[in-house]
Amino acid sequence: MKPFNRRGFVRSSLAGSLLMGGLLGDLLAEGRTDPLAPKKPHFPGKAKSVIFLFMSGGVSHVDSFDPKPKLIADHGKQVTFDHPETRNRPGYEKLYLKKPDWKFAPRGRSGIEVSDLFPELGRQIDDLTLIRSMHTSHSNHYNATLGMHTGSFAFARPSIGAWTSYGLGTENRNLPSFMVLAPQMPYAGTQVWASDFLPGAHQGTRVLPGTEPVANLRPRIAQRSQQELELEALRSFNELHRESRPEDPALAARIKSFETAFGMQTEMPDALDLSKEDDKTLALYGLQRGQTDGFGWQCLVARRLVQRGVRFVELIHTGSSGNWDSHGNMADHGRLAKQVDQPMAGLIQDLKRVGLFEDVLVVWTSEFGRTPFNNTVNNPGREHHNWAFSSWLAGAGVKRGHVHGATDEHGMRAVEKPVHVHDFHATILHLLGFDHTRLTYRHAGRDYRLTDVHGEVVKDVLS
Amino acid sequence: MIRTFARRALGLLLLGCVASSAGAADPVPRERAEYFEKHVRPLLIAKCESCHGAEKQKGGLRLDTKDGWQRGGDSGPVIVPGDPDKSRLIQAVRHSGELKMPKEKLKDAEIATLVRWVKDGAIDPREEGPRRIGGITLDDAKKWWAFQPVRRPDVPKSTFASPIDAFVGAKLAGKKLGFSPAADKRTWLRRVTYDLTGLPPTREELDAFEKDSSPDAFAKVVDRLLESPHYGERWGRHWLDLVRYADTAGDNSDHPLPHAWRYRNWVIDAFNRDQPYDEFLREQIAGDLLAAKGPPEKYASRVVATGFLAMARRFEHDSDKAMHLTHEDGIDTIGKALLGLTLGCARCHDHKYDAVSARDYYALYGILESSKFSFAGCEAKQQPRDLVPLMPQEEWNRVVKPHQEKMAKVDAELRANTETEMKHAKAVLAAFAKHRKTLSTGDIADGGEKRLPATEIDVKAGEVVFLSITPHKNHGADTTLVEFEIAELDGPGRTWNATADLIGDLLAGNPHKDGHGNESVWWLLDARNQPMPLAEPVRDVNGKPGLHAWRNGDTPSALVNSTRSDIAAWTKLPARSLFLHPAANGNVALAWLSPTSRKVRITGRIQDAHPGGPDGVGWVLEHFAVDVRADLAGMTKAAEQRAELARQRAELARTAPRQDVAFAVVDGQPADARIHIKGDPEKLGDPVPRRWLEVLGGQRIATPGSGRLDLAGWIASKDNPLTARVMVNRVWLHHFGKGLVPTPNDFGTRGVPPTHPELLDWLAAEFVSSGWSIKAMHRTILLSECYRQASAHRAAAASVDPNNELLWRFDRRRLSAEELRDSLLAVGGNLNRTAADAHPFPPESSWGFTQHVPFATFFETDRRSVYLINVRNRRHPFMSLFDGADPNATTPQRQATTVPTQALYFLNDPFFHAQAERLANRARGKPEAERLAELFRITFQREPTPRDREFAAGFLDRYAAGQPDRTGPAWAALARILLASNEFLFVE
């Protein structure tokens, strides 16, 4: 029998090297058993990783990023639209244009107009590409949320983060490749980060603020040395078993997975531990020392995760309730914007500061916009609007201080260079180095892709 | 019956082919044909065919064949021969209409060429291409292996007793290979026990088997396992994977399916009693129609069987409006699960690769659309409907209907009583209107709170103090926390605190007594029109213990959290609190009917307890200085009468006859469906008669009704070349870890052809001739030498066949999610081996699920994992971690991924730790010398080897060193190691 000794395990895990050399190393190196092994994209991509900021509920474009003087001028004017949210809806027989509740002003050197809803982000406008001509296929939260994440508006399909993980693998095996910081459950539930038919390794791992951010991360054995001993013994016992089965990569991969898990127990809390961040950094995100919640926390953790090689980090602001769905009163947008404005601006500055802005693509979006009209002149809210909304991209491979596309004079429809969700996805994949028509997975006799049979790369936003 | 099914199928196709080529027989004027060849054809090739050719057919249009432009695109024909102006192709190239093609406009001369060609009659001499169905020519479809009739091949001559061994052995011999030696008896027993029951064998079972040296020892084990009720739980789960079984509907609010379990249990039972597979299929497609034919004892189970169809996923906010997607799911699942064909692809266009056309799709669609599916409830319509009774209509009329009539009578009396109540209520309202004194009003911002201005008034007995809560612009988030107290300022100095008086026994009555022995002091009122007591008591709202309500519909309502902890429901409801919730269209009120005539002081606090609503609420506090006791007494009397009627109603409900229903399908309005152009249900094309797939015969329905009976017959036919092949391949797959056809849901051109085609056909023929017995199939396979092989590696064989396609050994496999969880329960000694029935869903009447707050509960159970709840929009964390089935789409085969988050489970999961502790305790019950052996016997069904002993002793010593308790923790740690080991997780 091979004697087992504690030193061996500890040494190998600290060095991040393989537990055993030789055959096991060879078996694993083949990549046959490791769906997360780093892979090359179709062509060198500008972005090495993505931070995807998703605002749940539907952010009003005409109050935030899409200034419409004519909407102000025509406030109260009656209009007629065959709109999915008002068609045959009692009380919505008459529709009136409704001016924004926030003032727009040119920002930065580029002079791009952003409203007072996002003053801090407005200061970073010269770093962003703003897309004012987004549109999507559904005006329901559930379907539009699913569509923005999977390209499918009804059926369960792999999430964009899972596709990214599938395409690129990951550089850091001590952390999952796709992580989701979602304090609340979003619309459409776990489908938002599901791998669906892609191998399960690509599903998003949900991180929750608190004592156990990832399921089963916290050691249940009081003494670390005891756990090390236990793991060492497990390896020995598994090696006894493997002696007569040396050729099976599945057995070897599983032995290796315990080493990785052991590493995760340390690396994950370390990634989430903000105590080593200096006050200046915390201030960038509007964080108090010791704070472990809020969007600032999500943003700073996201930066720390991409620094550690996580491929796709999704941040969901709010969830399926208490979100940007301001039917009743747009004033809610003010409260919600305050929660994200400083953290987002801080994230961009921080990425530049640590030199990651060239390598990380930051995506900001929502499921749809909000109607530039409502059923009475003084209705303080806005309804769902899938004909037009705004999103922005920043960082790796995208233009800075640039506006792409436009809506019509009232912000009703994306009329200039419209960008559908499929085009948006195609562009993100392009920035990661993929031809979206060739990033496919054979499932049930068909080659599936994120963009289904649609999507065109928006070349105009590429730097 | 169709005797020569396949021949006739192809005959029909040939007939169609002849007919269409006959039309093209006119001689083509030569010069016009030359014009086409010289000028038009090159133009079409250069400018059009990249989007409208063999590769792509944008808009459904092909211009590379004559047939293509004649049939036209999704919007119909594009050329009117002789009339360029009316031809949409010409309009498009001229860029004169909305459609502008190609994007870069053709040169004028090129346009003129096309115009001249169309004007001259659009003569197109191109040879008719071969006739196609979907993505394949008729010729190729005829030759496709999976469409050939199943013929029983001759068994290769060999010394093997089992034909399976003869087939597999012959292939191996062709590569100069042979079977691996047989696995030892223990390994085989563990393999076959997991394989048939999903559970490990017991030590006793192993002892018995090892002692049995009779020639039929193996056969006896297989028979014993096939008789075990756990067999159906394991093999039923394979079927449930395939039919994307779920306990929720999958719509945006993921409504529960409280009756789905009947179908789950029916499947388990069908496997256990070895229901012939053809009948098993027929009942799932047309069980309701077969039920009507008798016998009565089969009625209920046959109705339940149609749960297969009913189980199709629901979509969107109002699932009634998205049934076209549900039917796609149904057709897709029928295709993949029963036929190994990808039919779902043909919803938007003809199949790109297989012999399935959009017309085929809508022929089947019509059959589903002619059926009525149980409705699960959805956000727009909370309550389910069209659930199907589990008894014939006559019996329902005899047994259930009289009961329902009694119920209806009580309900009518209840309504009459309500009118009386209403009369008094209106009188109260009128009195209030005349004697209203507003004491205070106010508004509370979203999530805010305010104190009521303290107010002192003189009241007389019989007068009313009335606190009403007003919705602002309601969006349903107006749960309002209310503290309200009235105190006498002279006399006895009594106080009335609403929270204190109501919280302990809210449901004791409305009106409710106070704390001083006075009846009918507190009134919880629907104050939208005339004040009426909230009539409906609800205990444990949304299934939350201690959250009780009086309400009228969902709102208005008055609620209490009677517990000592906060309840997380639609919002956080603080402990020991009283809440009022107005309706979207009006107020809810708390009224105090004064039992005193003195000066009183009124205080209180109002808080919007549901922030993010997005607005707050308002309040109005009024004093009605008029004695309304007479009318309130009338109301109370009517309320008492209402209580009595409610009691009668409850008694009726208690003694009600069984009215079991299933989530199932019955016939609806029979009608052919029209093609949805590009899959868009609002763009309807030609109607398609309900019929069978063209490539399999294309027969029209022959029975009245939906046509499901015909469909069942076409699928569950021995002449269907796919059905038996697909199923035997699945049985093989679950025994060997891979199918003879490696793509079990796709026998089409994109799938992988069989590795052993003769064996597949022999099994299919055997399956049908055995009377479609799945258990007979198991016996045939499991008693083969092929199945008995060891799993050890053989370098020489691996160099010839690295993926073991030829089956020179048995493939090692990881336990499935269910096997892992069930095994952990089994070794811990706490597996509840009984079958489960319904999940403890909250009652339908309490449902109010939305996309914001969908149903999302995982119920715990100590039963086998097949009885865990399957929630469509929230994957069960354990199932999702270990590659469980996707409840949204057919899963033919589980993946077996290895990821570090699984390792974290074995390191730190509380359930895993608890099971290891139980296992250790079982072993610790034995004398010390026996402990390790006991641990190994339970976990691996083997004795520890000397090296195992050496290993364990070393570990226990090291682990226990310095520990105060030298045995407990160390043995638990050892148990964890064994349960986390590869030996436990893999089957050899």
Interface residues (C-beta under 8 A of the other chain):
Chain A: M1 P3 F4 T33 P35 L36 N140 H141 Y142 N143 A154 F155 A156 R173 N174 P176 M185 Y187 A188 G189 T190 Q191 A194 D196 F197 P199 G200 A201 Q203 T205 V214 A215 N216 L217 R218 P219 R220 I221 Q226 Q227 L229 E230 L231 A233 L234 S236 F237 N238 L240 H241 R242 S244 R245 P246 E247 D248 A250 L251 A253 R254 I255 S257 F258 T260 A261 F262 G263 M264 Q265 S320 S321 G322 N323 D325 S326 H327 G328 N329 A331 D332 P380 G381 R442 A444 G445 R446
Chain B: N252 D254 F315 E316 H317 A322 L325 K336 T342 C345 Y353 D354 D446 H472 K473 H475 A477 W570 P611 G612 G613 P614 D615 T743 N745 D746 G748 R750 G751 A792 H793 A795 A798 R812 R814 Q851 H852 V853 P854 A856 N873 R874 R875 P877 S880 L881 D883 D886 N888 A889 T890 Q895 A896 T897 T898 V899 P900 T901 Q902 A903 L904 Y905 F906 L907 N908 D909 P910 H913 R947 D948 E950 F951 G954 F955 R958 Y959 A973 L974 R976 I977 L978 A980 S981 N982 E983 L985 F986
